Amino acid sequence: MMKYLLIAALMLPVSANAVLTDEQINTCAKLSEAAKDTLTGRYKGVSFRAAYSGVKDDMLAIEVVKNAYSQTMFEYEVNISSQLAEFENGWFSGCIQYFESK
């Protein structure tokens, strides 16, 4: 499912005046949620190999996985929660900026 959401994010039309459509914003929300889920999976013990194998045909998903598995792992829940929120927000922000730049 994540693979298809990521592909869709790259295929959406972009308005000329950089005002994003609801569809683009929803795509960014889904992408950022998928990124958060990937990092959460890492904390739950999903191996890099398993995560990578699940998205091996999708370049954007590969970047999400590589980025998630390059993050420092934290022990305390407060740090983990902050990291997950920051990771999700970073992917959402990057996606929004991508659409705005088109």
C-alpha positions in Angstrom: 0.0 0.0 0.0 2.8 2.5 0.9 4.4 1.9 -2.5 1.3 3.0 -4.3 0.8 6.1 -2.1 4.4 7.2 -2.8 4.1 6.7 -6.5 0.8 8.7 -6.5 2.5 11.6 -4.7 4.8 12.1 -7.6 2.0 11.8 -10.2 -0.4 14.4 -8.9 -0.9 17.6 -10.9 0.4 20.8 -9.4 -1.3 24.2 -9.7 0.7 27.0 -11.3 0.2 29.4 -8.3 1.6 27.0 -5.7 -1.7 26.6 -3.9 -1.9 23.0 -3.0 -5.0 20.9 -3.7 -6.7 18.9 -1.0 -5.5 15.8 -2.9 -1.8 17.0 -2.7 -2.1 17.8 1.0 -3.8 14.4 1.6 -1.0 12.7 -0.3 1.6 14.4 1.9 -0.3 13.4 5.0 -0.3 9.8 3.8 3.4 9.9 2.9 4.3 11.4 6.3 2.2 8.8 8.1 3.9 6.0 6.1 7.3 7.5 7.1 6.2 7.5 10.8 5.0 3.9 10.5 8.3 2.9 9.0 10.3 4.4 11.9 7.8 2.9 14.3 8.3 -0.5 12.7 12.1 -0.1 13.3 11.4 0.5 17.0 9.2 -2.6 17.0 12.0 -4.8 15.6 11.4 -4.8 11.9 14.7 -5.4 10.2 16.2 -3.1 7.6 16.3 -6.0 5.2 12.5 -6.6 5.6 11.6 -3.0 5.4 13.8 -2.5 2.3 12.5 -5.7 0.6 9.0 -4.5 1.0 9.5 -1.3 -1.0 12.4 -2.3 -3.3 10.7 -1.1 -6.5 9.8 2.4 -5.2 12.6 5.0 -5.1 10.7 7.3 -2.7 9.8 4.5 -0.3 13.4 3.4 -0.4 14.5 6.9 0.7 11.9 6.7 3.5 13.3 3.4 4.7 16.9 4.4 4.4 16.2 7.6 6.3 14.3 5.8 9.0 17.0 3.2 9.5 19.7 5.9 9.7 18.0 7.6 12.7 19.5 7.3 16.2 17.5 4.9 18.3 16.3 6.3 21.7 15.4 4.3 24.8 13.0 6.6 26.6 9.4 7.0 25.4 9.5 10.8 25.6 12.4 10.9 23.2 10.9 8.3 20.9 7.6 10.2 20.7 9.4 13.4 19.9 11.5 11.7 17.3 8.5 10.0 15.6 6.7 13.4 15.5 9.7 15.2 14.1 10.3 12.5 11.5 6.6 12.6 10.4 6.6 16.4 10.3 9.9 16.4 8.3 8.4 14.2 5.6 5.2 16.2 5.5 7.1 19.4 5.2 9.4 18.1 2.5 6.4 16.8 0.5 4.6 20.2 0.8 7.7 22.0 -0.4 8.0 19.6 -3.3 4.5 20.4 -4.5 4.9 24.1 -3.9 8.1 24.2 -6.0 6.4 22.7 -9.1 
